[in-house]
Amino acid sequence: MPQKPEQVLNTLKSGKFAPIYFLQGDETYFIDLISDFIEKHALPDHEKGFNQIVCYGKDLNVGTLLTQARRFPMMAEKQVIIVKEAQDIVDLGREEAQKLLESYVEKPLPSTILVLNHKHKTLDGRKSLAKTLDKSAVFIDSKKLYDNKIPEWITSYLKEKGFAIHPAATQMLADYIGNDLSRLSNEIDKLLINCKDKKEITADLVQQYVGISKEYNMFELQKALTNKDIVKANQIILYFEANAKSNPVIVIIATLFTFFCKLLVSHESSDKSEAGLAKTLGVNPFFVKEYQQAMRVYPLMKIIHIIHYLRIADLQAKGVDSGQMTEGQILKELIYKILH
C-alpha cells in the first residue's frame, strides 16, 4: 500500500532518508513538499554542488537516469538526484525501460537518494513496476482531498504554525479556494505575514487579506439563502456576475449542491440535536444552527426540488441545453428557483 505523505514527511524530519522516492498523483502539494524537503535537507550546503542534481523528465531517458544513480558521490556519503515532471521521462512508458528501472529499485545504490516526481498521473497498479516500487521504495499516491476534508486540513495547517482559526474563517477559505492545497497554503502563508501578532484567524482577517469581498462571497450567499433574504441573495449574485473570473459558476453550484445535500441528510437524521447533526454532517458545531434554521425554511420536498434545479444548472453551465444563456443568467435563474 502507498504510504501517507504525512508519515513520509515525519520520517524525513527525523533525519532518515531512503534510497528511492516515487511520488505520484493529482495532488501536487505533497509531492512538492516532500521533494523540496529532500532537496533542502538531505545534503549539507557544501556538498550540494557536486552531489545534488535537479533535472526534468523530458530531458532524459531511464538509461541515462540510472547511469547517474549508480554513480558514487564525490567526497561525500550521499548524492541526491531529483527528477521533476518524471512522468515526461522519454521512455518511461516502454516495457524495456520499466524493467531497467524495476531492476534498480530492487537493488538501489545505498549512497544515492533518487526522487521521482510523477505529477498528475499514476502508474498502472497492475504492472510489475508499480508493485516493485510499492514494495521496495517510498511510494506515495497523492490524491486530491475531498471538499469536506478541507476545513480540517486548514485547521491542522494553521495549528502547526501556531495559529488558531475561527470556523467561519475556515469555511470561507475552503469555499473560496477549494481543494487546491498548493494555492490554499500560499494564501494562508500570505495571510499569516499580515497577522503575526494575532492568535486566531477570523473571518474579517480572511476577507481583508485574502481578497474575499466582505459582503459578497459564498459564505454570505449561503447565509442569505438560509434566511430567505431575497434582496441580499440577488445582490451577491449580481456581484458574482460582474466578477465572474473570481467566482466561477461551476464552483458556486458545487458548493450549493454540497450544502443542500447536507440539508437533505439533516432532515433524514434521527438525531437532530446540535451534537448529533454535527457528527452526522461532519461539520463544526458552529455551523449546525445554520442547518437547523435552513431545515425550518426548506422542507424535505423543496430540498429535493432544489437538488434537481442544481443538477440542471450544472449541466447548463457545462453547455448542455443552455441555449444562449450566460453564466450570470444561469445563476440568477437557479437562485430564483431556490428562493421561490
C-alpha positions in Angstrom: 0.0 0.0 0.0 1.3 3.5 -0.8 2.5 5.4 2.3 0.8 8.5 3.6 2.6 11.8 2.7 2.4 12.9 6.3 4.2 9.8 7.5 6.9 10.2 4.9 7.5 13.8 6.0 7.7 12.9 9.6 10.3 10.3 8.8 12.3 12.8 6.7 12.2 15.3 9.6 13.7 12.7 11.9 16.7 12.6 9.5 16.0 9.3 7.8 16.3 9.2 4.1 15.5 6.2 1.8 17.3 5.3 -1.5 14.2 5.8 -3.7 11.1 8.1 -3.5 8.4 7.7 -6.1 5.9 10.5 -5.6 2.8 10.3 -7.9 -0.7 11.6 -8.0 -3.1 14.5 -8.7 -2.4 16.5 -5.5 1.0 18.1 -6.3 1.2 19.9 -2.9 2.5 16.8 -1.0 4.8 15.8 -3.9 6.4 19.3 -3.9 6.6 19.3 -0.1 8.5 16.0 0.1 10.7 16.7 -2.8 11.6 20.2 -1.6 12.4 18.9 1.9 14.8 16.4 0.5 16.4 19.0 -1.8 16.9 21.3 1.1 17.9 18.9 3.9 19.3 15.7 2.6 22.8 17.2 2.0 24.7 19.9 3.7 25.1 23.0 1.5 28.8 22.5 0.9 28.1 19.0 -0.7 25.3 20.1 -3.0 27.5 21.5 -5.8 28.9 18.1 -6.7 26.4 15.7 -5.3 22.9 17.1 -5.9 21.3 17.1 -9.3 17.8 18.5 -10.1 16.6 17.7 -13.7 13.4 17.3 -15.7 11.9 14.2 -17.1 11.7 15.5 -20.7 15.5 15.9 -20.7 16.5 12.3 -20.0 15.6 8.6 -20.5 15.7 5.8 -18.0 19.1 4.5 -19.0 20.7 8.0 -18.5 19.0 8.4 -15.2 20.2 5.0 -13.9 23.7 5.7 -15.0 23.7 8.8 -12.9 22.0 7.0 -10.0 24.8 4.3 -10.0 27.5 7.0 -9.7 29.2 7.2 -6.4 29.2 10.6 -4.6 32.2 12.8 -4.7 33.9 13.3 -1.3 30.6 12.7 0.5 28.4 9.9 1.9 25.4 10.6 -0.3 24.3 12.1 -3.6 20.8 13.3 -4.4 19.0 13.1 -7.8 15.6 14.8 -8.1 13.6 14.3 -11.3 10.9 16.8 -11.7 8.0 16.0 -14.0 9.2 12.4 -14.1 6.0 11.5 -16.0 7.7 13.0 -19.0 10.8 10.7 -19.0 11.1 9.9 -22.7 10.8 6.1 -22.5 9.1 5.6 -19.1 6.1 4.0 -20.8 8.1 1.4 -22.6 8.3 -2.1 -21.1 12.1 -2.4 -21.6 12.7 0.9 -19.7 10.4 -0.1 -16.9 12.3 -3.4 -16.4 15.5 -1.4 -16.2 14.0 0.9 -13.5 12.5 -2.1 -11.7 15.8 -3.8 -11.6 17.4 -0.7 -10.0 14.5 -0.3 -7.5 15.1 -3.9 -6.3 18.8 -3.2 -5.7 19.4 0.6 -5.4 22.8 2.1 -4.7 22.7 2.9 -0.9 24.6 6.1 -1.4 22.1 7.6 -3.8 18.8 9.3 -2.9 16.6 9.2 -6.0 13.4 11.2 -6.1 10.9 10.8 -8.9 8.1 13.4 -9.0 5.5 11.8 -11.2 2.8 14.5 -11.2 -0.9 14.4 -12.4 -0.5 10.7 -13.4 -0.3 7.3 -11.7 1.4 4.1 -12.8 -0.8 1.2 -13.7 -1.0 -0.6 -10.4 -1.4 -4.0 -12.1 2.0 -3.8 -13.7 5.2 -5.1 -12.2 7.0 -1.7 -11.8 4.2 -0.3 -9.6 4.2 -3.4 -7.4 8.0 -3.3 -7.1 8.0 0.4 -6.2 5.3 -0.2 -3.6 7.3 -3.0 -2.1 10.9 -1.6 -2.2 10.7 2.2 -2.4 9.0 5.0 -0.6 5.9 5.2 -2.7 3.1 7.7 -2.3 -0.1 8.2 -4.3 -1.1 11.8 -3.5 -4.8 12.2 -4.2 -7.0 15.4 -4.1 -8.7 15.8 -0.7 -12.4 15.6 -0.7 -14.1 19.0 -0.1 -15.4 18.0 3.3 -11.8 17.3 4.5 -10.5 20.8 3.5 -11.6 22.6 6.7 -9.8 20.0 8.8 -6.7 20.4 6.7 -6.8 24.2 7.1 -7.1 24.0 10.9 -4.3 21.5 11.1 -2.0 23.6 8.8 -2.5 26.7 10.9 -2.1 24.7 14.2 1.3 23.6 13.0 2.2 27.2 12.5 1.0 28.2 16.0 -2.4 29.8 15.0 -6.0 29.0 15.7 -8.7 29.8 13.2 -12.4 30.6 13.7 -14.8 28.1 12.0 -16.3 30.8 9.8 -12.9 31.8 8.5 -12.1 28.2 7.8 -15.2 27.7 5.8 -14.6 30.9 4.0 -11.2 29.8 2.8 -12.5 26.4 1.9 -15.3 27.8 -0.2 -13.3 30.5 -1.9 -10.2 28.5 -2.7 -11.4 24.9 -2.8 -9.2 21.8 -2.6 -6.1 23.1 -4.4 -3.7 22.7 -1.4 -0.8 24.5 -3.1 -2.9 27.6 -3.7 -4.5 27.2 -0.3 -1.2 27.0 1.6 0.2 30.0 -0.4 -2.9 32.1 0.5 -2.7 31.1 4.2 1.1 31.9 4.3 0.4 35.4 2.8 -2.3 35.9 5.3 0.0 35.0 8.2 2.5 37.5 7.2 0.0 40.2 8.0 -1.3 38.5 11.1 1.9 37.8 13.1 0.5 39.4 16.2 -2.8 37.6 16.1 -3.6 34.3 17.9 -6.7 33.5 16.0 -7.5 34.0 12.3 -11.0 35.4 12.0 -13.4 35.8 9.0 -12.6 39.6 9.0 -8.9 38.9 8.6 -9.5 36.4 5.8 -11.7 39.0 4.0 -9.2 41.7 4.5 -6.0 39.9 3.4 -7.1 37.1 1.0 -9.1 39.4 -1.2 -12.6 38.0 -0.5 -15.4 40.5 -0.6 -16.7 41.1 2.9 -20.3 41.2 1.8 -20.3 39.2 -1.4 -19.0 35.7 -1.0 -20.2 32.1 -0.9 -20.4 32.2 2.9 -22.8 35.2 2.7 -24.8 33.7 -0.1 -25.4 30.6 1.8 -26.5 32.7 4.8 -28.8 34.7 2.7 -30.4 31.6 1.2 -30.8 30.1 4.7 -32.6 33.2 5.9 -34.5 33.6 2.6 -33.1 37.1 2.3 -34.1 37.7 -1.4 -32.6 41.1 -1.7 -29.2 40.1 -0.2 -29.0 36.9 -2.3 -29.6 38.8 -5.5 -27.1 41.5 -4.6 -24.5 38.8 -4.2 -25.4 37.1 -7.5 -25.1 40.4 -9.3 -21.6 40.8 -7.8 -20.7 37.3 -8.8 -21.9 38.0 -12.4 -19.8 41.2 -12.5 -16.7 39.3 -11.1 -17.1 36.0 -12.9 -13.4 35.1 -13.1 -13.1 35.2 -9.3 -16.5 33.5 -8.8 -16.8 30.7 -11.4 -20.4 29.4 -11.7 -19.3 25.7 -11.5 -17.7 26.2 -8.1 -20.8 28.1 -6.8 -23.2 25.4 -8.0 -20.9 22.7 -6.5 -20.8 24.5 -3.1 -24.6 24.9 -3.0 -25.1 21.3 -4.0 -23.0 20.2 -1.1 -24.9 22.4 1.3 -28.4 21.2 0.2 -27.3 17.6 0.2 -26.2 18.0 3.8 -29.6 19.7 4.4 -31.3 16.6 3.0 -29.3 14.4 5.3 -30.2 16.7 8.2 -33.9 16.2 7.5 -33.5 12.4 7.5 -31.2 12.3 10.6 -32.7 10.5 13.6 -30.7 12.8 15.9 -31.4 16.4 15.2 -29.6 17.8 18.2 -26.6 20.1 17.6 -24.1 17.4 18.6 -26.0 14.7 16.6 -26.1 16.8 13.4 -22.5 17.9 13.8 -21.4 14.3 13.9 -23.8 13.2 11.1 -22.8 16.0 8.7 -19.1 16.1 9.6 -19.2 19.8 10.2 -18.0 22.1 13.1 -20.8 22.5 15.7 -20.6 26.3 15.0 -22.5 25.7 11.7 -25.2 23.5 13.0 -27.5 26.3 13.9 -27.4 27.4 10.2 -28.5 23.9 9.1 -31.3 23.9 11.7 -32.5 27.3 10.5 -32.4 26.1 6.9 -34.4 23.0 7.8 -37.2 25.3 9.1 -37.1 27.3 5.8 -36.8 24.4 3.3 -39.0 21.4 3.8 -37.8 18.0 2.6 -39.7 18.1 -0.8 -38.4 21.6 -1.5 -34.8 20.4 -1.0 -35.3 17.5 -3.4 -36.6 20.0 -6.0 -33.6 22.3 -5.3 -31.1 19.5 -5.8 -32.9 18.8 -9.2 -32.5 22.5 -10.1 -28.8 22.4 -9.1 -28.3 19.4 -11.4 -29.9 21.3 -14.3 -27.8 24.4 -13.6 -24.7 22.3 -13.6 -25.5 20.8 -17.0 -26.3 24.3 -18.3 -23.0 25.7 -17.0 -21.3 22.9 -19.0 -23.1 23.8 -22.2 -25.9 21.3 -22.1 -29.4 22.7 -23.0 -28.3 26.2 -22.1 -29.1 27.9 -25.4 -27.7 31.5 -25.3 -27.7 31.7 -21.5 -24.7 33.4 -19.9 -23.3 32.1 -16.6 -24.9 35.0 -14.8 -28.3 34.2 -16.2 -27.9 30.5 -15.2 -27.1 31.6 -11.7 -29.9 34.1 -11.5 -32.5 31.5 -12.6 -31.1 29.0 -10.2 -31.3 31.4 -7.2 -34.8 32.4 -8.2 -35.9 28.8 -8.2 -34.4 28.1 -4.8 -36.0 31.1 -3.2 -39.5 31.0 -4.8 
